[in-house]
Amino acid sequence: MIYGIAALSIVLFHFTKDVVSYHIGGAWEQFADWYLVWNDAMGVEWFLFLSGMGLFVSMEKNGAVKFEQHRLKRILIPYCLLAIPYWIFHHLIDGPAHWLADTTLVSVFTDHQLQFWYVLFILTMYAFYPLIILLIRNRKHLYLKLWSAAGILSAVFIWLSLHWAPFDRTDVFYCRVLIFVIGCICGVWIYDGKPWQKKDTFLFTAGIALKIWFVSSGVENDALERIVACFYSLSVLGALVLVLEKISLPAFVSWCGTVSLEMYIAHISYRSVFKETIYQPFHFSYPTVYLLVFLCTLLTCFVVQKLYTNVRKIKEIQSTWFVFPGFESQKF
């Protein structure tokens, strides 16, 4: 359910960014201003925290090789199905050189093309995950490791934001390492079934105080803002979990969680295409345009999910071909 809420919150986040960027005005812009201050891209933090947490549990249960195979397929198949057609459309004029840099996601660093930075980030974290495992598999002093990692990474990111100019254009990538690492450590506790302790409360409540301080202080530093967002998102996530224990949400929200990656990639693609081909040339009502983006995204996710289901059924049928009684273990 939380994955579904996170996916929908990211869709809403991009809408509010566009409302402010295009100066829509009125109640839409008032809502957008509020949302960007108190919610921003919180859904991304939730995704990365849950990904880090789930990776440890998945690797412990399935082993490293099977884990890597499954996770790579989960990322690369939706990317190839949904993002590469977008890049083809986007670079009909720019030529193959730009297309190659974008489709391989190299342009995240070379041209600060952040359209699908999340995909590259997750793939990078998968690559470095064995190193993270070395630090956290030994359960000793996990709290110390968590807060040491938080302190060191925060200090490094703030220093880079002050002394390395390119960092400001890719901080959306680097600063998310913190929430991912925290998720990995929490994954150890979840896997071990560690009971809730009073000191755990600090991790999930400190963010509220940090957020209030940051908003009221007027400090302008992108790295610090993302660090505060990391802990603030944990606070809101903790509150959300408590709320979801008391109420039930529509099945639609849960379904969005099952296609969360597809929804992210599809809505990013449609949003860019529709802005270039519909809104900017003709200046239709942007809320209407974005509603069309959302509806096309849902339809695409439905079709892709059906495609996955049919492929799995075909594989299941093929696996039974030429299996004779008494030789069930033999595949010819």
C-alpha positions in Angstrom: 0.0 0.0 0.0 2.8 2.4 0.9 4.4 1.8 -2.6 1.1 2.9 -4.2 0.9 6.1 -2.0 4.5 6.8 -2.8 3.9 6.4 -6.6 0.9 8.7 -6.5 2.7 11.3 -4.4 5.5 11.5 -7.0 2.9 12.1 -9.8 1.4 14.8 -7.7 4.9 16.3 -6.9 5.7 16.7 -10.6 2.3 18.3 -11.2 2.9 20.9 -8.4 6.4 21.6 -9.8 4.9 22.4 -13.2 2.1 24.5 -11.7 4.7 26.7 -10.0 7.0 26.7 -13.0 4.3 27.7 -15.4 2.8 30.3 -13.0 -0.7 28.8 -13.2 -1.9 31.0 -10.3 -5.0 30.8 -8.2 -5.8 27.9 -5.9 -3.7 25.5 -7.9 -0.5 27.5 -7.3 -1.4 28.1 -3.6 -1.8 24.3 -3.2 1.4 23.7 -5.1 3.4 26.1 -3.0 2.2 24.3 0.2 2.8 20.9 -1.2 6.4 21.6 -2.3 7.3 23.0 1.1 5.8 20.2 3.2 5.8 17.2 0.9 8.1 17.8 -2.1 9.5 14.6 -3.5 8.8 12.6 -0.3 7.6 9.6 -2.4 11.1 9.2 -3.8 12.6 9.0 -0.3 10.0 6.4 0.7 10.8 4.3 -2.4 14.5 4.4 -1.7 14.1 3.6 2.0 11.8 0.7 1.2 14.1 -0.5 -1.5 17.1 -0.5 0.8 15.1 -2.3 3.5 13.7 -4.9 1.1 17.1 -5.6 -0.6 18.6 -7.0 2.6 15.6 -9.2 3.3 15.5 -10.4 -0.4 19.2 -11.2 -0.6 19.2 -13.1 2.7 16.2 -15.2 1.5 17.2 -15.8 -2.1 21.0 -15.5 -2.3 23.1 -13.0 -4.1 23.0 -14.4 -7.6 19.2 -14.9 -7.8 18.7 -11.6 -6.1 20.8 -9.7 -8.6 19.0 -11.5 -11.5 15.6 -10.7 -10.2 16.3 -7.1 -9.4 18.0 -6.3 -12.7 15.0 -7.7 -14.6 12.7 -5.7 -12.5 14.4 -2.5 -13.4 15.7 -3.0 -17.0 12.5 -4.6 -18.5 10.2 -1.6 -17.6 13.0 0.8 -18.6 13.4 -0.8 -22.1 9.7 -1.0 -22.6 8.8 2.5 -21.6 11.9 4.8 -21.5 13.7 3.8 -24.7 10.7 4.6 -26.9 10.6 8.0 -25.2 14.3 8.6 -25.9 13.7 7.6 -29.6 10.9 10.2 -29.8 12.9 12.8 -27.9 15.9 12.5 -30.2 14.3 12.3 -33.6 16.2 15.5 -34.4 19.2 15.4 -32.1 20.8 12.4 -33.7 22.1 9.0 -32.4 25.0 10.4 -30.3 22.6 12.1 -27.9 20.2 9.1 -28.0 23.0 6.7 -27.0 24.1 8.9 -24.1 20.6 9.2 -22.8 19.5 5.6 -23.2 22.6 4.4 -21.3 22.0 7.1 -18.7 25.5 8.4 -19.0 24.0 11.8 -19.6 22.9 12.0 -16.0 26.6 13.0 -15.3 27.8 14.3 -18.6 24.8 16.6 -19.5 22.9 16.6 -16.2 20.0 14.9 -17.9 18.0 13.8 -14.9 14.9 12.5 -16.6 15.4 8.9 -15.4 18.1 9.5 -12.7 16.2 7.1 -10.4 16.8 4.1 -12.6 20.6 4.8 -12.7 20.6 5.4 -9.0 18.9 2.0 -8.2 21.3 0.2 -10.6 24.2 1.9 -8.9 23.0 0.9 -5.5 22.6 -2.7 -6.6 26.2 -2.7 -7.8 27.5 -1.3 -4.5 25.1 -3.3 -2.3 27.7 -6.1 -1.6 29.9 -3.4 0.1 27.0 -2.2 2.2 26.3 -5.7 3.2 29.8 -6.1 4.5 29.2 -3.2 6.9 25.8 -4.2 8.2 25.7 -8.0 8.1 27.6 -8.0 11.4 24.8 -6.9 13.7 27.0 -5.3 16.3 26.6 -1.6 16.9 24.1 -1.1 14.1 22.8 2.2 15.8 26.4 3.5 15.8 26.8 2.5 12.2 23.5 4.2 11.2 24.2 7.5 12.8 27.9 7.4 11.8 26.8 6.9 8.2 24.3 9.6 8.5 26.8 12.1 9.9 29.6 11.3 7.5 27.4 11.3 4.4 25.7 14.5 5.4 29.0 16.3 6.1 30.4 15.1 2.7 27.3 16.2 0.8 27.2 19.6 2.4 31.0 20.1 1.8 30.6 19.1 -1.9 27.6 21.5 -2.3 29.8 24.3 -1.1 33.0 23.5 -2.9 32.2 21.5 -6.1 29.9 23.3 -8.5 28.7 20.2 -10.5 27.3 18.7 -7.3 24.4 21.2 -7.3 23.2 19.9 -10.6 23.3 16.2 -9.5 22.6 16.4 -5.8 19.2 14.8 -6.5 21.3 11.6 -7.2 24.1 11.7 -4.6 22.1 12.9 -1.6 19.7 10.0 -1.9 22.4 7.6 -0.9 21.7 8.5 2.7 18.1 7.3 2.8 19.0 4.2 0.9 21.7 3.2 3.5 19.3 3.9 6.4 16.8 1.6 4.7 19.4 -1.1 4.4 20.2 -1.0 8.1 16.5 -1.0 9.0 16.2 -4.0 6.7 18.5 -5.9 9.1 16.2 -5.1 12.0 13.1 -6.1 10.1 14.7 -9.4 9.0 15.7 -10.2 12.6 12.3 -9.3 13.9 13.8 -6.8 16.3 11.1 -5.4 18.7 10.4 -1.7 18.8 12.5 0.2 21.3 12.2 3.7 22.7 15.4 4.8 20.9 13.9 3.8 17.6 11.4 6.6 18.0 14.1 9.3 17.6 14.9 8.1 14.1 11.3 8.5 13.0 10.5 11.7 14.8 13.7 13.8 14.6 12.8 14.7 11.0 9.8 16.8 12.0 11.9 19.1 14.2 14.5 19.3 11.4 11.9 20.2 8.8 10.3 22.9 10.9 13.8 24.4 11.7 14.8 24.3 8.0 11.6 25.9 6.7 11.6 28.7 9.4 15.3 29.4 9.1 15.3 30.3 5.5 18.6 28.5 4.9 19.3 27.8 1.2 21.5 24.8 0.6 20.2 22.0 -1.7 22.3 19.3 0.0 21.1 20.3 3.5 17.5 20.4 2.1 17.7 16.9 0.9 19.3 15.6 4.1 16.4 17.2 6.1 14.0 15.7 3.6 15.5 12.3 4.3 14.7 12.3 8.0 11.4 14.2 7.6 10.2 11.5 5.1 11.0 8.9 7.8 8.9 10.8 10.3 5.9 11.0 7.9 6.4 7.4 6.9 6.2 6.3 10.5 3.0 8.3 11.0 1.6 6.9 7.7 2.2 3.3 8.9 0.2 4.0 12.1 -2.6 5.5 10.1 -2.8 2.5 7.7 -3.1 0.2 10.6 -6.4 1.9 11.4 -7.9 2.5 8.0 -8.1 0.8 4.6 -7.5 2.5 1.3 -9.1 1.6 -2.1 -7.6 -1.3 -4.0 -6.6 1.2 -6.7 -3.8 2.5 -4.4 -2.5 -1.0 -3.8 -2.6 -1.7 -7.6 -0.5 1.5 -8.1 2.1 -0.1 -5.8 2.4 -3.2 -8.0 3.2 -1.1 -11.0 5.1 1.7 -9.2 8.2 1.6 -11.3 6.2 1.5 -14.5 4.1 4.4 -13.3 7.2 6.4 -12.6 8.8 5.8 -16.0 5.5 6.2 -17.9 4.4 9.4 -16.3 7.8 11.0 -16.6 7.7 10.2 -20.3 4.2 11.3 -21.0 4.7 14.5 -18.9 7.7 15.5 -21.0 6.1 14.6 -24.4 2.7 16.3 -23.6 4.4 19.5 -22.4 6.4 19.7 -25.6 3.6 18.8 -28.0 0.4 20.0 -26.3 0.8 22.5 -23.5 3.7 24.7 -24.7 2.5 25.1 -28.3 -1.2 25.5 -27.6 -1.3 26.6 -23.9 -4.3 24.4 -22.9 -5.3 24.3 -19.3 -2.3 22.6 -17.6 -4.4 20.7 -15.0 -6.3 19.2 -17.9 -3.1 18.3 -19.8 -1.7 16.7 -16.6 -4.9 14.7 -16.1 -4.4 13.4 -19.6 -0.8 12.5 -18.7 -2.1 10.6 -15.6 -4.8 8.7 -17.6 -2.3 7.7 -20.3 0.1 6.5 -17.5 -2.6 4.3 -15.9 -3.6 2.8 -19.3 0.1 2.1 -20.1 0.7 0.5 -16.7 -2.4 -1.7 -17.2 -1.3 -2.8 -20.6 2.3 -3.5 -19.5 1.0 -5.5 -16.5 -1.2 -7.6 -18.8 1.8 -8.2 -21.0 3.8 -9.4 -18.0 1.0 -11.8 -17.1 0.7 -13.3 -20.5 4.5 -13.8 -20.8 4.5 -15.6 -17.5 1.6 -17.8 -18.6 3.4 -18.7 -21.9 6.5 -19.6 -19.9 4.5 -21.8 -17.6 2.9 -23.6 -20.6 6.3 -24.1 -22.3 7.8 -25.5 -19.1 5.3 -28.4 -19.3 6.0 -29.3 -22.9 7.5 -32.8 -23.5 7.2 -33.9 -19.9 6.1 -37.5 -19.8 4.7 -39.5 -16.9 7.5 -40.9 -14.7 9.9 -38.3 -16.1 8.5 -35.1 -14.5 11.9 -33.9 -13.6 13.2 -34.2 -17.1 12.9 -31.3 -19.6 13.6 -32.1 -23.2 
